[in-house]
């Protein structure tokens, strides 16, 4: 749309990267949703077409995948005295740690915890709470695409003959 309304190719090539970089920065992948500044999170995040594109692609490819952590990715620690790892983490796993994968719940030392069990646990940190978000967001991407083509057509029609000759 910017290129369609730009007076020439040079102007379009200077302005488009500014918009694309801004949209990529706030789509929730480079910077997770929870870390986006509130001012940007509550309006730009939801207006960003890259948010819906990336989230639909991630849901379709990652939601049901199992997560297998390498040893270097595990949190390894000892539980309190006279407790198993499962007993020590039981309250945590019912609250904030609902998505963690405790690999050795019966051990009394060297508890091994992987941050996620499935891709769904990871995607929830990216503000993708349900699997149907993938289809919903794919439909939104289609709507963005159709509206973008419509805007390109309208911008081309709005340009006057004088601005068309400026190129």
C-alpha positions in Angstrom: 0.0 0.0 0.0 2.8 2.4 0.8 4.6 1.6 -2.4 1.3 2.1 -4.4 0.8 5.6 -3.0 4.5 6.6 -3.0 5.5 9.3 -5.5 8.5 7.1 -6.6 10.4 3.9 -5.9 13.1 5.6 -3.9 10.6 7.0 -1.4 8.9 3.6 -1.1 12.2 1.8 -0.6 13.0 4.2 2.3 9.7 4.1 4.0 8.7 0.4 3.7 11.6 -0.9 5.8 10.6 1.5 8.6 7.1 0.0 8.8 8.2 -3.6 8.3 10.8 -3.4 11.0 8.3 -1.9 13.4 5.8 -4.6 12.7 8.3 -7.4 13.1 9.6 -5.9 16.3 6.1 -5.9 17.9 4.6 -9.1 16.6 5.3 -11.0 19.9 8.1 -13.4 18.6 11.2 -11.3 18.8 10.0 -9.8 22.1 7.5 -12.0 23.9 4.1 -10.5 24.6 4.7 -10.2 28.3 7.8 -8.1 27.7 6.4 -5.6 25.2 5.9 -2.2 26.9 2.2 -1.8 27.8 1.8 1.3 25.6 2.6 -0.8 22.6 1.2 -4.1 23.8 -2.4 -3.0 24.0 -2.8 -1.5 20.5 0.1 -2.1 18.1 0.4 -5.8 19.0 -3.2 -6.4 18.0 -3.0 -4.3 14.8 0.1 -6.1 13.6 -0.5 -8.5 10.8 2.9 -10.3 11.5 1.5 -11.2 14.9 -1.3 -13.2 13.4 0.9 -14.7 10.6 3.6 -15.9 13.0 1.2 -17.1 15.7 -0.8 -19.2 13.2 2.4 -20.7 11.8 3.7 -21.5 15.3 0.4 -23.1 16.5 0.2 -25.3 13.5 3.8 -26.6 13.7 4.4 -26.5 17.5 1.2 -27.0 19.6 1.3 -30.8 19.9 5.0 -31.3 19.7 6.7 -32.9 22.7 9.6 -31.0 24.2 12.8 -33.0 25.0 15.3 -30.9 26.9 19.0 -31.5 26.7 20.9 -31.9 29.9 22.3 -28.4 29.6 18.7 -27.0 29.4 17.5 -28.6 32.6 17.1 -27.0 36.0 18.9 -29.3 38.4 18.5 -28.8 42.1 18.0 -30.7 45.4 14.7 -30.8 47.2 14.2 -30.1 50.8 15.3 -32.7 53.3 13.2 -35.9 53.4 11.2 -35.0 50.3 11.0 -36.3 46.8 11.2 -34.0 43.9 7.5 -34.5 43.2 6.6 -33.7 46.8 8.8 -30.6 46.8 7.4 -29.2 43.5 3.7 -30.3 43.9 2.4 -26.9 45.0 4.4 -25.1 42.3 3.2 -27.5 39.6 -0.4 -26.7 40.5 0.2 -22.9 40.1 2.8 -21.1 38.1 4.7 -24.3 37.1 1.7 -26.0 35.6 3.6 -26.6 32.3 6.9 -27.8 33.7 8.1 -31.3 33.1 9.6 -32.9 36.2 11.7 -35.8 34.8 12.4 -37.6 38.1 9.5 -37.1 40.6 10.6 -40.0 42.8 14.2 -38.8 43.3 15.4 -37.3 46.6 18.3 -35.5 45.0 19.2 -33.8 41.7 15.7 -32.9 40.6 15.6 -32.5 36.8 13.1 -30.0 35.5 12.5 -29.1 31.9 10.7 -25.8 31.4 8.0 -27.2 29.1 6.2 -30.5 28.4 4.8 -29.7 25.0 4.9 -26.9 22.5 1.6 -25.7 23.8 3.3 -24.8 27.1 5.8 -22.7 25.3 3.2 -21.1 23.1 1.2 -20.0 26.1 4.1 -17.7 27.0 3.6 -16.1 23.6 0.0 -15.2 24.3 -1.4 -18.2 22.4 -3.6 -19.8 25.0 -5.6 -22.2 22.8 -5.0 -24.4 19.8 -7.9 -22.8 17.8 -6.0 -19.5 17.9 -4.1 -20.9 14.9 -7.2 -21.1 12.7 -8.5 -17.9 14.0 -5.3 -16.1 13.3 -4.9 -17.7 9.9 -8.4 -16.2 9.0 -7.3 -12.8 10.3 -4.2 -13.1 8.0 -6.5 -13.7 5.0 -8.6 -10.7 6.0 -5.4 -8.5 6.3 -4.3 -9.8 2.8 -7.6 -9.0 1.2 -7.8 -5.6 2.9 -4.2 -4.8 1.8 -4.9 -5.6 -1.8 -8.1 -3.4 -1.5 -6.0 -0.6 -0.1 -3.4 -0.9 -2.9 -6.2 -0.6 -5.4 -7.7 2.4 -3.6 -4.3 4.1 -3.3 -3.6 3.7 -7.0 -7.0 5.2 -7.7 -6.5 8.1 -5.3 -3.3 9.2 -6.9 -3.8 12.0 -9.3 -2.3 12.1 -12.8 0.1 14.8 -11.6 1.6 12.5 -8.8 1.7 9.6 -11.2 4.0 11.6 -13.5 6.3 12.5 -10.6 7.9 9.0 -10.8 
